[in-house]
Amino acid sequence: MREYLDFEKPLKDLEGRIAKLVKSKSKKNSVQEAIEKSTDQLAKMEEELFANLTPWQRSQIARHPQRPSISDYLEELTENVIELHGDRLYGEDRAIIGGFATWKNRSIMVMGHEKGKSLKERMRRNFGMAKPEGYRKALRLMKLAEKFQRPILTFIDTPGAYPGVDAEQRGQAEAIARNLLEMIKLQVPIIAVVTGEGGSGGALALGVADRVIMLEHSIYSVISPEGCAAILWGDASKSSTAAAALRMTAPELLKLKIIDDIIPEPLGGAHRDISLTAQHVSKTLETHFNELEKLPLAKLLKQREAKFRSLGAFRSAEDGTKTAKTANS
């Protein structure tokens, strides 16, 4: 069954009324006219609602419990998936899955965060929050892709890296930092797609790519709106204000040149039509992979490094001159 977000309640109520009219199976002209009128009203309401989403509402869509995850995209887009497990150092982390796969007759290495669907699976996947062994597994697969000269595709959807004591004891910060260091110099094309939440270092550990792309209603930020509100105002109820201030939505990040492209979603979000969303993802990926594969390796690596060195903004202590190209405030 479809799950509705808080701001979608008017849609739920209207759809409920339409369902009751249809269920009545009445042939009266008045009933048929009411169905047609309500259906038109619903379409107009949906169009207006989703054309004027606030950053906080986009955050809610990005976290929708039915939002497609990497397992959905693997099923829709790829064939011959060979999932690989373990980091060869500590163990298996089910918050990140990955392996070789075939996409559009290309052999690629694909990996990403998996939150799970049911509560039981979400707990097994740790709600998409990886521990050090998850990031080390991801890096192992990336190095394997480099060895066999396979392009890398990552799907990002996590609230952030797991902050537990056991993760810290096993070197969470070092594992993330190691991925950043290694990804910047991997000698194969890399594309990262933010499909839901892109939270902090947990997202960035899979996000140092030649092209960073976001789904239309996904978010990408150094901190969650709730965390930001708690730190700045000591009040998590100000999350909507924080979401706007963080400039974490795809349109804002494209303006700031933090990301390279936006993938359109069906009206109402990716969960409304997973197959159509996957088609949009595939089309966008094909465009970018075709461009990257034409680049000489030296140029590919130079552009990747330049891309990340240009992010952010700072001022010189001597003359106050802004020296970076973009600012993410």
Backbone bond lengths (Angstrom), bond angles and torsions (degrees), N, CA, C in turn:
res aa  C-N    CA-C-N  psi(-1)  N-CA   C-N-CA  omega(-1)  CA-C   N-CA-C  phi
1 M - - - 1.456 - - 1.523 110.30 -
2 R 1.313 114.68 146.96 1.452 119.87 179.76 1.518 110.39 -72.01
3 E 1.327 116.34 134.91 1.461 121.78 176.60 1.523 109.15 -101.61
4 Y 1.324 115.41 137.75 1.459 121.30 -177.04 1.524 110.75 -106.15
5 L 1.322 115.35 141.86 1.459 121.15 174.05 1.524 108.95 -83.86
6 D 1.326 116.45 165.89 1.469 120.43 -175.94 1.525 112.57 -56.42
7 F 1.321 116.94 -44.37 1.467 119.26 -176.29 1.535 112.40 -75.29
8 E 1.341 116.99 -7.70 1.467 121.22 177.98 1.532 112.56 -91.84
9 K 1.329 118.19 4.87 1.466 121.36 -176.31 1.532 112.84 -55.51
10 P 1.351 119.80 -42.13 1.469 118.69 177.59 1.529 112.56 -58.73
11 L 1.323 116.87 -35.69 1.463 120.32 177.81 1.529 110.30 -67.21
12 K 1.329 115.91 -42.45 1.462 120.61 179.88 1.519 110.77 -60.99
13 D 1.332 116.61 -44.03 1.467 120.21 -179.26 1.519 111.40 -63.16
14 L 1.326 116.82 -44.60 1.456 120.75 -178.69 1.525 111.15 -67.79
15 E 1.326 117.45 -40.94 1.459 120.93 177.53 1.522 110.77 -63.31
16 G 1.339 116.16 -34.66 1.462 120.29 177.13 1.515 111.68 -64.70
17 R 1.327 116.67 -40.87 1.459 120.51 178.58 1.526 110.92 -65.03
18 I 1.327 115.67 -41.98 1.466 119.93 179.03 1.527 110.17 -63.19
19 A 1.329 116.80 -42.39 1.471 121.07 -179.94 1.526 111.44 -60.96
20 K 1.336 116.86 -39.66 1.464 120.50 179.12 1.522 111.42 -66.02
21 L 1.337 116.44 -40.27 1.462 120.33 178.62 1.533 110.85 -64.79
22 V 1.341 115.35 -42.17 1.467 119.64 179.53 1.527 110.66 -66.71
23 K 1.326 116.53 -39.69 1.452 121.76 -178.20 1.523 111.87 -65.93
24 S 1.325 116.15 -27.98 1.464 119.53 -179.91 1.524 112.31 -64.58
25 K 1.350 116.82 -23.67 1.467 123.38 179.06 1.523 112.82 56.77
26 S 1.310 114.73 26.17 1.465 119.68 178.86 1.521 110.44 -73.87
27 K 1.322 116.25 139.87 1.462 121.98 179.20 1.530 111.93 -97.10
28 K 1.322 116.38 2.26 1.467 119.81 -178.64 1.525 110.55 -63.21
29 N 1.310 115.03 141.27 1.469 120.10 179.92 1.519 111.39 -59.47
30 S 1.328 115.88 -37.25 1.465 120.07 -177.86 1.530 111.24 -63.05
31 V 1.343 116.36 -38.10 1.464 120.77 179.94 1.523 110.18 -70.71
32 Q 1.337 116.01 -44.17 1.462 120.01 179.55 1.530 111.22 -62.58
33 E 1.323 115.71 -39.05 1.473 120.19 177.82 1.525 110.47 -65.49
34 A 1.345 116.42 -38.49 1.471 120.52 179.03 1.520 110.96 -65.15
35 I 1.343 116.55 -38.26 1.462 120.75 178.15 1.528 110.61 -64.67
36 E 1.327 115.86 -46.77 1.464 120.30 -179.54 1.529 111.16 -63.25
37 K 1.324 116.24 -43.12 1.468 120.87 -179.34 1.527 110.77 -64.47
38 S 1.334 116.16 -44.41 1.466 120.47 -179.38 1.522 111.38 -67.23
39 T 1.333 116.84 -36.72 1.459 121.00 178.14 1.519 111.10 -64.44
40 D 1.313 116.65 -43.06 1.473 120.85 176.38 1.520 110.90 -63.10
41 Q 1.324 115.05 -41.18 1.464 120.43 179.19 1.524 110.66 -63.29
42 L 1.339 116.62 -40.15 1.459 121.49 179.37 1.525 111.08 -63.62
43 A 1.335 116.32 -44.23 1.465 120.13 -179.66 1.527 110.80 -62.18
44 K 1.330 115.79 -41.64 1.465 119.70 179.60 1.528 110.99 -67.44
45 M 1.327 116.26 -40.23 1.466 121.11 180.00 1.518 110.87 -63.52
46 E 1.340 116.54 -43.42 1.458 120.84 179.17 1.521 111.34 -62.68
47 E 1.311 115.80 -45.19 1.465 120.29 -178.52 1.520 111.30 -60.92
48 E 1.327 116.96 -44.09 1.463 121.30 -179.84 1.525 111.34 -68.41
49 L 1.330 116.24 -42.16 1.468 120.31 -177.64 1.520 111.78 -63.09
50 F 1.337 117.01 -48.65 1.462 120.09 -174.03 1.530 113.07 -83.69
51 A 1.312 116.41 -7.66 1.471 119.41 174.52 1.526 111.24 -86.51
52 N 1.326 116.59 -12.12 1.469 120.63 -175.99 1.526 111.49 -130.41
53 L 1.308 116.52 43.41 1.461 120.42 -178.82 1.520 111.66 -72.19
54 T 1.310 116.33 141.43 1.460 121.08 173.05 1.531 108.64 -83.55
55 P 1.332 118.05 162.40 1.471 119.18 176.03 1.527 113.00 -56.42
56 W 1.322 117.28 -36.28 1.459 120.18 179.60 1.525 111.06 -67.57
57 Q 1.325 117.57 -38.70 1.460 120.81 177.14 1.523 111.18 -66.49
58 R 1.331 117.00 -38.12 1.465 120.05 175.30 1.531 110.50 -62.84
59 S 1.323 116.03 -37.64 1.472 120.03 177.60 1.527 110.56 -61.58
60 Q 1.326 116.20 -39.58 1.457 120.00 179.47 1.530 111.19 -66.21
61 I 1.328 116.48 -39.52 1.469 119.55 177.54 1.527 110.00 -65.97
62 A 1.332 116.37 -41.05 1.472 120.53 179.65 1.521 111.66 -58.98
63 R 1.335 116.57 -28.60 1.467 121.36 -178.55 1.524 113.10 -100.98
64 H 1.313 117.14 8.35 1.470 120.60 -176.00 1.530 109.73 -52.75
65 P 1.338 117.43 132.48 1.474 119.92 -176.85 1.529 114.00 -61.02
66 Q 1.316 117.03 -20.57 1.468 120.41 -179.94 1.528 112.39 -101.51
67 R 1.317 116.91 7.59 1.457 119.66 -178.75 1.534 110.42 -65.11
68 P 1.334 117.61 136.05 1.475 119.41 -177.83 1.523 112.32 -62.02
69 S 1.329 114.92 144.52 1.463 122.23 -179.00 1.518 109.26 -116.28
70 I 1.313 116.95 -176.98 1.468 120.90 -178.29 1.525 111.85 -57.11
71 S 1.328 117.78 -35.80 1.464 119.69 -179.72 1.525 110.89 -63.69
72 D 1.335 116.91 -35.63 1.465 120.69 176.79 1.523 110.78 -67.00
73 Y 1.321 116.82 -42.83 1.472 120.17 -178.74 1.528 110.82 -68.99
74 L 1.328 116.99 -35.98 1.458 119.33 176.22 1.527 110.39 -62.08
75 E 1.324 116.14 -41.52 1.463 120.46 -179.59 1.528 111.62 -67.47
76 E 1.321 116.74 -39.81 1.462 121.40 -176.37 1.526 112.95 -78.79
77 L 1.336 117.07 -34.55 1.465 120.52 -168.13 1.523 114.93 -106.33
78 T 1.309 118.00 -28.09 1.462 119.14 -167.38 1.534 113.09 -118.80
79 E 1.316 113.71 166.86 1.460 122.32 174.95 1.530 108.23 -134.11
80 N 1.309 115.36 166.59 1.474 121.43 173.78 1.526 112.62 53.18
81 V 1.320 116.35 43.36 1.467 120.28 -179.25 1.534 110.05 -72.71
82 I 1.315 116.12 127.31 1.471 122.19 175.25 1.521 106.97 -116.67
83 E 1.335 116.87 96.14 1.462 120.15 -177.92 1.518 109.86 -74.07
84 L 1.321 115.40 135.69 1.460 122.59 179.77 1.529 109.33 -112.68
85 H 1.315 116.58 146.78 1.457 120.70 -172.06 1.527 111.57 -126.84
86 G 1.333 114.91 154.72 1.450 121.46 170.22 1.515 115.46 81.02
87 D 1.336 114.70 153.01 1.467 120.60 179.35 1.523 112.61 -102.23
88 R 1.342 117.31 -0.77 1.462 123.64 -179.44 1.537 111.88 64.63
89 L 1.322 115.66 15.75 1.464 119.80 178.61 1.532 111.78 -128.26
90 Y 1.342 115.51 -41.88 1.463 118.50 -176.53 1.524 111.93 -132.60
91 G 1.314 117.16 -53.35 1.462 117.98 -176.51 1.520 112.67 176.53
92 E 1.320 115.70 -164.65 1.457 123.36 -178.04 1.526 110.49 -99.87
93 D 1.325 116.72 134.31 1.457 122.42 176.54 1.521 107.40 -116.64
94 R 1.331 116.88 112.98 1.455 121.24 -175.52 1.527 113.13 -81.07
95 A 1.341 117.67 -1.18 1.466 120.15 175.90 1.522 111.48 -74.09
96 I 1.332 116.89 -18.77 1.465 122.01 176.21 1.522 108.04 -125.90
97 I 1.324 115.94 128.44 1.461 119.85 175.67 1.524 108.91 -120.44
98 G 1.337 116.26 155.55 1.454 118.41 -179.57 1.505 112.55 -177.01
99 G 1.320 114.95 167.60 1.452 120.66 178.00 1.520 110.65 165.20
100 F 1.308 115.59 -175.53 1.457 120.87 177.06 1.528 109.64 -76.22
101 A 1.322 115.90 148.12 1.467 121.02 177.63 1.526 108.86 -156.00
102 T 1.315 115.38 163.75 1.461 121.37 175.56 1.518 108.85 -108.65
103 W 1.315 115.78 126.38 1.473 122.20 177.73 1.527 108.13 -133.58
104 K 1.333 116.13 120.33 1.464 122.05 -179.22 1.526 111.48 49.73
105 N 1.317 114.70 47.95 1.477 122.89 178.63 1.528 113.18 64.76
106 R 1.339 117.00 12.97 1.457 121.52 173.84 1.518 109.14 -102.70
107 S 1.312 116.68 139.86 1.456 120.65 170.34 1.526 107.12 -90.04
108 I 1.327 117.09 119.64 1.461 121.41 -176.72 1.525 110.36 -129.47
109 M 1.325 115.04 164.08 1.459 121.26 169.68 1.525 106.11 -104.64
110 V 1.324 116.20 122.57 1.467 120.18 -177.83 1.516 109.19 -123.84
111 M 1.328 116.51 141.32 1.465 121.22 179.83 1.521 109.63 -155.89
112 G 1.316 115.99 160.63 1.457 118.16 178.09 1.516 112.83 176.58
113 H 1.321 115.06 174.88 1.462 122.14 179.43 1.522 109.88 -77.15
114 E 1.309 116.34 139.87 1.458 122.55 176.08 1.520 108.93 -124.92
115 K 1.342 116.72 116.39 1.462 121.08 -179.76 1.523 112.45 -85.57
116 G 1.341 116.75 -29.32 1.455 120.16 -175.37 1.516 111.26 93.34
117 K 1.312 116.54 165.47 1.468 122.12 -177.61 1.527 111.94 -107.00
118 S 1.320 117.25 -59.36 1.467 120.74 179.20 1.529 109.77 -79.04
119 L 1.329 116.00 164.49 1.470 120.12 179.16 1.524 110.62 -61.07
120 K 1.331 116.39 -40.41 1.462 120.14 -179.78 1.524 110.94 -61.94
121 E 1.340 115.72 -43.27 1.464 119.05 -179.59 1.520 110.87 -71.47
122 R 1.326 117.14 -36.36 1.466 120.01 178.13 1.524 110.64 -60.85
123 M 1.302 116.42 -39.78 1.462 119.77 178.49 1.527 110.38 -66.98
124 R 1.333 116.21 -39.72 1.465 119.83 179.08 1.525 110.97 -65.98
125 R 1.328 115.89 -33.10 1.464 121.14 179.41 1.530 112.39 -89.26
126 N 1.331 115.96 0.68 1.469 121.73 -178.57 1.530 111.25 57.01
127 F 1.349 115.98 34.63 1.459 123.20 177.28 1.530 112.76 55.91
128 G 1.335 115.23 30.50 1.457 119.68 177.78 1.517 114.68 78.07
129 M 1.325 117.34 9.98 1.470 120.94 179.87 1.530 109.18 -98.95
130 A 1.313 115.76 105.46 1.469 120.76 -174.11 1.525 112.17 -79.16
131 K 1.324 114.12 153.71 1.454 122.83 172.89 1.534 107.95 -101.80
132 P 1.319 118.79 177.49 1.478 119.61 -176.58 1.524 113.71 -53.61
133 E 1.333 116.70 -38.51 1.464 118.92 -179.00 1.530 111.75 -64.68
134 G 1.336 117.32 -26.36 1.463 120.12 176.56 1.519 111.73 -68.91
135 Y 1.324 115.97 -43.64 1.467 119.75 179.24 1.523 110.98 -71.58
136 R 1.337 116.84 -33.06 1.461 119.27 177.39 1.531 111.01 -71.65
137 K 1.325 116.26 -33.48 1.463 118.64 173.66 1.522 109.97 -64.03
138 A 1.330 116.63 -44.63 1.462 120.67 179.51 1.526 110.52 -58.69
139 L 1.336 116.78 -43.96 1.459 120.04 179.88 1.531 111.03 -66.14
140 R 1.330 116.95 -37.87 1.468 120.02 177.03 1.523 110.70 -59.24
141 L 1.336 115.75 -41.70 1.466 119.58 -179.98 1.529 111.23 -69.92
142 M 1.326 116.75 -36.15 1.463 119.81 177.37 1.526 111.21 -63.58
143 K 1.330 116.20 -43.06 1.462 119.48 178.91 1.533 111.17 -65.93
144 L 1.327 115.77 -32.58 1.458 120.46 176.34 1.535 110.06 -66.98
145 A 1.337 115.79 -40.60 1.464 120.12 177.17 1.526 110.65 -62.43
146 E 1.325 116.07 -41.05 1.463 120.37 178.34 1.527 110.62 -62.95
147 K 1.320 116.62 -40.90 1.465 121.26 -179.43 1.527 111.18 -60.12
148 F 1.333 116.46 -41.38 1.459 120.74 -177.32 1.531 112.79 -99.21
149 Q 1.348 116.00 10.16 1.465 122.22 176.49 1.528 112.22 54.83
150 R 1.331 115.04 54.49 1.454 121.85 176.82 1.526 109.22 -113.99
151 P 1.334 118.50 133.63 1.469 120.10 176.66 1.520 110.90 -62.56
152 I 1.323 116.28 154.11 1.468 122.04 -176.28 1.520 109.88 -112.62
153 L 1.331 115.48 135.19 1.462 122.58 176.16 1.521 108.11 -125.94
154 T 1.335 116.85 124.82 1.463 120.00 178.41 1.522 110.03 -118.85
155 F 1.331 115.18 143.23 1.458 122.67 175.66 1.528 107.75 -113.13
156 I 1.318 116.02 121.36 1.469 121.51 -175.23 1.526 110.21 -105.62
157 D 1.326 115.88 124.01 1.465 120.91 176.43 1.522 108.59 -160.83
158 T 1.318 116.24 87.24 1.468 121.30 -176.92 1.526 110.95 -151.44
159 P 1.330 117.44 143.46 1.471 119.50 172.83 1.524 111.44 -67.42
160 G 1.343 115.33 -22.75 1.463 121.01 -178.81 1.515 109.55 151.53
161 A 1.306 116.50 174.19 1.462 120.50 176.31 1.531 109.81 -66.63
162 Y 1.329 116.33 148.86 1.459 120.36 -179.41 1.533 110.23 -63.43
163 P 1.361 117.92 127.31 1.466 120.31 -174.80 1.530 114.50 -95.89
164 G 1.324 118.12 16.52 1.462 120.29 -175.86 1.517 114.01 -72.19
165 V 1.315 115.08 163.59 1.465 121.57 -178.74 1.523 111.19 -60.77
166 D 1.346 116.56 -41.50 1.464 118.99 -177.68 1.527 111.47 -64.29
167 A 1.332 117.05 -35.17 1.462 120.09 177.49 1.524 110.69 -66.97
168 E 1.314 116.31 -40.97 1.467 120.46 179.02 1.535 110.70 -66.18
169 Q 1.318 115.92 -37.75 1.471 119.85 -179.83 1.533 110.93 -64.49
170 R 1.320 116.72 -30.86 1.459 119.97 -177.95 1.523 112.76 -94.88
171 G 1.329 117.16 9.38 1.460 120.47 171.98 1.519 115.29 89.29
172 Q 1.326 116.77 50.48 1.468 120.44 -178.62 1.526 112.38 -58.82
173 A 1.325 116.45 -49.30 1.471 120.26 -177.53 1.531 111.19 -63.12
174 E 1.322 116.58 -41.86 1.465 119.73 -179.62 1.526 111.22 -65.06
175 A 1.334 117.01 -38.67 1.458 120.80 -179.04 1.524 110.90 -63.81
176 I 1.332 116.45 -42.70 1.467 120.47 178.48 1.525 110.18 -66.58
177 A 1.330 116.34 -46.60 1.466 120.59 179.96 1.523 111.41 -60.81
178 R 1.328 117.09 -38.00 1.465 121.05 178.90 1.526 110.81 -63.38
179 N 1.326 116.49 -39.66 1.470 119.31 178.04 1.529 111.03 -63.28
180 L 1.327 116.73 -41.99 1.466 119.87 179.52 1.525 110.12 -61.21
181 L 1.325 115.78 -45.37 1.469 121.63 -178.77 1.523 111.37 -62.23
182 E 1.329 116.82 -44.22 1.455 121.01 -175.67 1.532 112.28 -77.13
183 M 1.321 117.26 -37.82 1.460 119.85 -177.16 1.521 112.17 -65.32
184 I 1.324 117.05 -33.58 1.461 119.75 -176.91 1.532 111.74 -64.81
185 K 1.342 116.43 -19.51 1.463 118.72 -176.84 1.533 114.08 -119.87
186 L 1.333 117.96 8.91 1.458 120.81 176.91 1.527 110.36 -62.30
187 Q 1.315 117.08 134.24 1.453 121.35 -171.25 1.532 113.24 -93.85
188 V 1.330 115.43 42.73 1.467 122.46 173.52 1.529 108.00 -143.86
189 P 1.326 118.47 155.70 1.469 120.56 177.57 1.528 111.11 -63.30
190 I 1.327 116.07 142.35 1.467 122.03 179.64 1.530 108.79 -130.68
191 I 1.322 116.49 130.97 1.460 121.39 171.95 1.522 108.09 -125.44
192 A 1.333 116.21 132.54 1.461 122.47 177.02 1.518 108.86 -114.33
193 V 1.331 116.13 134.08 1.455 121.61 179.36 1.526 108.94 -120.11
194 V 1.322 117.24 119.25 1.465 121.35 174.87 1.523 106.72 -85.08
195 T 1.335 116.59 110.59 1.463 120.55 -175.21 1.523 113.51 -97.34
196 G 1.336 117.34 -20.85 1.458 121.22 -179.55 1.512 109.88 -143.63
197 E 1.327 115.99 -101.83 1.463 121.07 175.54 1.524 110.20 -94.89
198 G 1.303 116.46 136.09 1.454 121.15 170.73 1.511 107.02 -116.56
199 G 1.319 117.01 90.80 1.452 120.84 -171.40 1.513 114.34 -102.11
200 S 1.336 116.89 111.55 1.457 124.46 167.08 1.533 113.60 53.52
201 G 1.336 116.24 -148.11 1.463 120.85 -176.76 1.512 112.95 -64.79
202 G 1.332 116.65 -25.69 1.453 120.28 177.79 1.511 112.15 -62.13
203 A 1.329 116.29 -30.71 1.458 121.45 176.17 1.525 110.52 -84.95
204 L 1.316 116.36 -43.29 1.464 120.88 -175.76 1.526 111.95 -63.05
205 A 1.324 117.43 -26.78 1.465 120.86 179.33 1.522 112.47 -62.87
206 L 1.338 116.87 -17.76 1.468 121.37 173.65 1.532 110.92 -116.56
207 G 1.331 116.95 10.67 1.450 119.72 -169.63 1.514 117.22 -114.58
208 V 1.320 119.09 5.60 1.461 120.60 177.60 1.529 106.94 -82.93
209 A 1.323 115.98 88.35 1.463 121.51 -170.41 1.520 111.31 -130.20
210 D 1.322 115.12 163.42 1.466 120.07 176.10 1.521 110.68 -66.90
211 R 1.316 116.20 -34.77 1.462 121.69 175.99 1.519 108.37 -133.37
212 V 1.325 115.69 129.47 1.462 121.30 175.14 1.528 106.52 -113.10
213 I 1.317 115.31 121.30 1.460 122.09 -173.76 1.528 108.70 -122.70
214 M 1.323 117.31 146.18 1.460 121.18 178.68 1.520 111.11 -125.50
215 L 1.338 115.96 142.95 1.441 119.14 167.05 1.529 108.60 -68.35
216 E 1.293 115.65 152.96 1.464 122.94 -171.84 1.522 113.70 -51.85
217 H 1.336 117.54 -40.81 1.464 120.38 -176.03 1.521 113.09 -108.08
218 S 1.325 117.41 22.42 1.462 120.64 175.85 1.529 109.70 -88.62
219 I 1.322 116.55 169.50 1.458 121.95 179.99 1.527 109.10 -132.86
220 Y 1.335 115.82 154.25 1.474 121.01 -176.14 1.520 107.07 -149.21
221 S 1.322 116.99 116.25 1.463 118.68 -172.81 1.517 111.66 -158.64
222 V 1.324 115.00 161.85 1.460 121.79 179.15 1.526 111.53 -73.19
223 I 1.337 117.48 -18.88 1.463 121.43 -178.46 1.521 108.51 -156.07
224 S 1.322 116.86 155.86 1.461 120.76 177.88 1.524 109.91 -73.41
225 P 1.334 118.85 156.66 1.468 120.43 176.49 1.524 112.13 -57.99
226 E 1.344 116.71 -38.70 1.464 120.06 179.85 1.530 111.19 -65.01
227 G 1.344 115.79 -42.97 1.464 119.50 178.81 1.509 112.11 -64.52
228 C 1.319 115.53 -41.13 1.465 120.50 178.86 1.525 111.04 -62.87
229 A 1.346 115.93 -45.26 1.469 120.66 -179.41 1.527 111.07 -63.53
230 A 1.327 116.33 -38.90 1.467 120.12 -179.93 1.521 111.25 -65.98
231 I 1.335 117.27 -37.67 1.468 121.01 -179.11 1.525 111.28 -74.36
232 L 1.338 116.97 -46.17 1.464 120.23 -174.53 1.523 113.68 -77.07
233 W 1.343 116.04 -40.19 1.462 119.27 -173.70 1.520 113.64 -121.41
234 G 1.341 117.13 -3.24 1.451 119.48 -176.91 1.501 112.45 61.60
235 D 1.333 116.48 28.17 1.459 121.06 -174.56 1.528 109.18 -149.32
236 A 1.331 116.02 104.16 1.464 120.79 -177.93 1.519 112.53 -66.36
237 S 1.339 117.94 -16.05 1.466 120.65 179.57 1.527 111.95 -69.22
238 K 1.336 116.55 -13.45 1.463 120.96 177.88 1.533 111.50 -89.61
239 S 1.325 116.08 22.72 1.466 120.93 -177.90 1.519 112.41 -60.04
240 S 1.326 117.08 -36.49 1.466 119.59 -179.30 1.524 110.90 -65.18
241 T 1.336 116.69 -37.51 1.471 121.17 177.02 1.529 110.32 -66.66
242 A 1.325 115.37 -41.70 1.462 120.04 179.45 1.524 111.46 -64.93
243 A 1.331 116.56 -39.34 1.470 120.55 -179.38 1.523 110.97 -60.23
244 A 1.325 116.41 -39.17 1.464 120.22 178.56 1.528 111.04 -69.98
245 A 1.323 116.57 -39.91 1.462 120.67 -177.86 1.531 112.36 -69.36
246 L 1.319 117.09 -31.00 1.467 121.19 -176.59 1.528 113.13 -73.66
247 R 1.323 116.56 -18.16 1.477 120.90 -179.33 1.526 109.68 51.89
248 M 1.307 115.44 55.96 1.458 123.16 -170.95 1.524 113.90 -102.34
249 T 1.321 118.39 0.15 1.458 120.35 -177.79 1.525 110.96 -86.22
250 A 1.318 115.69 161.44 1.461 120.89 -176.96 1.536 113.04 -58.52
251 P 1.338 119.96 -46.94 1.467 118.85 179.54 1.529 113.32 -59.66
252 E 1.335 116.59 -40.43 1.470 120.62 179.62 1.527 110.64 -65.64
253 L 1.318 116.61 -43.87 1.465 120.64 -177.11 1.520 112.18 -70.53
254 L 1.319 116.90 -28.99 1.465 119.74 175.49 1.527 109.96 -68.25
255 K 1.333 116.46 -40.20 1.474 120.79 176.93 1.527 110.67 -61.25
256 L 1.320 116.06 -38.17 1.463 121.13 -177.98 1.531 112.79 -81.81
257 K 1.332 116.80 -2.77 1.464 123.40 -179.61 1.530 112.47 64.01
258 I 1.328 115.14 27.97 1.459 120.14 173.84 1.524 109.14 -78.63
259 I 1.336 115.77 -35.57 1.463 120.98 177.74 1.528 109.02 -117.94
260 D 1.336 115.77 171.52 1.459 120.61 -173.36 1.519 114.52 -110.91
261 D 1.328 118.07 -19.01 1.461 119.62 -177.00 1.523 109.39 -164.66
262 I 1.340 115.46 160.93 1.463 122.24 177.64 1.518 108.63 -124.27
263 I 1.321 116.53 133.10 1.463 122.07 177.94 1.529 108.45 -97.13
264 P 1.335 118.17 123.61 1.470 119.96 -179.66 1.522 112.12 -67.70
265 E 1.322 115.73 148.45 1.459 122.07 177.60 1.527 109.93 -114.39
266 P 1.321 117.69 157.29 1.469 120.18 173.71 1.527 109.86 -60.03
267 L 1.323 117.21 156.96 1.455 121.26 179.25 1.529 109.73 -57.08
268 G 1.320 116.30 122.94 1.453 120.79 -179.72 1.508 114.23 100.19
269 G 1.347 117.78 -12.76 1.457 120.02 177.44 1.513 113.53 121.24
270 A 1.319 115.79 163.43 1.463 122.29 -175.40 1.523 112.52 -60.99
271 H 1.336 117.81 -30.05 1.460 121.09 -177.66 1.520 112.73 -68.86
272 R 1.337 116.93 -17.13 1.470 120.47 179.62 1.524 111.61 -70.61
273 D 1.322 117.47 -31.27 1.464 121.23 -179.19 1.531 108.31 -154.41
274 I 1.319 115.67 89.51 1.471 120.71 -175.34 1.526 111.12 -64.93
275 S 1.320 117.33 -40.25 1.470 120.35 -178.33 1.522 111.41 -63.34
276 L 1.336 117.19 -43.05 1.462 120.50 178.73 1.526 110.47 -65.81
277 T 1.327 116.56 -40.50 1.469 120.20 177.32 1.521 110.62 -60.34
278 A 1.326 116.17 -43.83 1.467 120.78 179.81 1.526 111.11 -62.23
279 Q 1.322 117.01 -37.01 1.470 120.61 176.88 1.524 110.94 -62.30
280 H 1.344 115.72 -43.30 1.463 120.22 178.38 1.532 110.69 -63.98
281 V 1.322 115.77 -40.94 1.469 120.31 178.49 1.525 110.05 -61.54
282 S 1.326 116.22 -47.64 1.459 121.19 -177.35 1.527 111.84 -61.84
283 K 1.319 115.87 -42.79 1.468 120.39 -179.88 1.526 111.25 -62.46
284 T 1.333 116.28 -43.75 1.467 120.88 -179.96 1.523 110.84 -66.91
285 L 1.329 116.70 -43.08 1.460 120.52 179.11 1.526 111.23 -61.05
286 E 1.312 116.71 -41.70 1.462 119.95 -178.71 1.522 111.25 -61.54
287 T 1.326 116.48 -41.91 1.462 120.35 177.72 1.520 111.47 -59.17
288 H 1.327 116.33 -47.79 1.467 120.13 -175.45 1.524 112.40 -73.64
289 F 1.331 117.83 -40.07 1.468 119.35 178.06 1.529 110.84 -64.01
290 N 1.340 116.76 -39.54 1.465 119.62 178.08 1.523 111.31 -59.58
291 E 1.332 116.48 -39.55 1.464 120.58 179.66 1.528 110.97 -69.19
292 L 1.327 116.44 -44.01 1.467 120.49 -176.76 1.523 112.12 -67.78
293 E 1.319 116.74 -37.31 1.464 119.98 -176.87 1.527 112.80 -69.80
294 K 1.320 117.07 -14.81 1.462 120.84 177.96 1.521 112.40 -84.62
295 L 1.346 115.80 -14.08 1.463 119.56 -175.84 1.529 111.51 -81.23
296 P 1.322 118.10 137.69 1.470 120.29 171.08 1.524 109.49 -61.50
297 L 1.310 117.82 148.94 1.461 121.84 -175.56 1.523 112.33 -55.12
298 A 1.309 117.59 -44.66 1.471 120.60 -178.15 1.526 110.98 -60.26
299 K 1.320 116.41 -40.75 1.463 120.50 179.98 1.519 111.01 -70.79
300 L 1.326 116.73 -37.98 1.466 121.45 177.92 1.523 110.91 -58.71
301 L 1.336 116.28 -48.54 1.460 121.01 -178.83 1.527 112.05 -67.78
302 K 1.321 116.47 -37.61 1.458 120.57 178.81 1.517 110.90 -64.72
303 Q 1.325 116.72 -42.94 1.464 120.60 -180.00 1.522 111.00 -67.19
304 R 1.332 117.13 -37.88 1.469 120.47 179.74 1.522 110.47 -62.81
305 E 1.336 116.07 -46.31 1.468 119.16 179.67 1.520 111.11 -64.62
306 A 1.322 116.65 -42.79 1.466 120.48 -179.81 1.525 111.17 -62.80
307 K 1.323 116.26 -36.71 1.464 121.33 -179.81 1.529 111.09 -57.90
308 F 1.324 116.07 -47.62 1.467 118.75 -176.14 1.525 112.83 -81.57
309 R 1.322 117.93 -26.62 1.461 119.31 176.03 1.529 111.83 -70.99
310 S 1.333 116.51 -22.22 1.469 119.85 -177.66 1.525 112.87 -85.65
311 L 1.341 117.96 -8.58 1.460 120.37 -177.50 1.523 111.29 -74.72
312 G 1.325 116.06 146.08 1.450 121.10 177.28 1.512 112.69 87.48
313 A 1.315 116.48 179.67 1.459 121.67 -179.88 1.521 109.41 -148.03
314 F 1.314 116.78 146.66 1.467 120.64 176.00 1.520 108.42 -149.74
315 R 1.317 116.29 163.33 1.468 121.38 179.79 1.514 109.95 -118.40
316 S 1.301 115.68 143.64 1.448 121.05 179.04 1.523 109.52 -69.29
317 A 1.327 116.83 137.81 1.459 120.93 179.08 1.526 110.92 -69.32
318 E 1.332 116.90 -20.82 1.452 120.54 -176.57 1.529 113.00 -82.28
319 D 1.349 116.38 -50.34 1.456 117.68 -175.25 1.525 114.96 -123.21
320 G 1.352 116.57 0.82 1.457 119.65 177.70 1.527 114.00 72.52
321 T 1.319 117.79 13.46 1.460 121.02 -178.16 1.517 110.23 -78.18
322 K 1.349 115.93 131.58 1.455 120.14 176.38 1.529 107.60 -73.03
323 T 1.326 116.42 129.19 1.452 119.51 -173.93 1.527 114.37 -113.85
324 A 1.330 118.02 -13.00 1.474 119.02 179.41 1.524 109.81 -97.38
325 K 1.318 115.98 161.54 1.463 121.24 -174.58 1.519 112.82 -82.87
326 T 1.320 117.72 -33.48 1.457 119.64 -174.63 1.517 110.11 -127.23
327 A 1.320 115.03 158.14 1.453 119.90 -179.96 1.509 108.87 -133.93
328 N 1.308 117.63 126.89 1.462 121.76 176.72 1.515 108.24 -109.98
329 S 1.298 115.24 95.54 1.465 120.14 -178.99 1.498 111.91 -104.31
